[in-house]
Amino acid sequence: MAEHNDLGQLGEDLAVAWLNNHGFEILERNWRGRNEEIDVIARKDNELIIIEVKTRKTRAFGNPENSVSLSKQRNLVNAAELYITKKNSQLETRFDILSIIVNSNGQQIEHIPNAFSPFD
């Protein structure tokens, strides 16, 4: 597996552990719609939370969350709509980002709730 894939997998594992420790119920990991993928789908209280995980080794090229482009946001919204329809979910939905830096100095995890909306 390529190094960036290993880093991405590590980031998703760290994200799921963080989410579990903060009271989120993990419903799905790497859920695939047609051509889209959602890293993590969780539930907390009465909300369905679509979570994009971005992991980097450094902030040299900007914060990880800055790489969630408008195109990526649209893909996440489309995938979420498909998931909601398939599961017949009646929950309020929000889109979060978990921004992770992991390197030899340790790890930093930043949770960005309501990072974007379907109307952005």
Secondary structure, 3 states (H helix, E strand, C coil): CCHHHHHHHHHHHHHHHHHHHCCCEEEEEEEECCCCEEEEEEEECCEEEEEEEEEECCCCCCCHHHHCCHHHHHHHHHHHHHHHHHHCCCCEEEEEEEEEEEECCEEEEEEEEEEECCCC
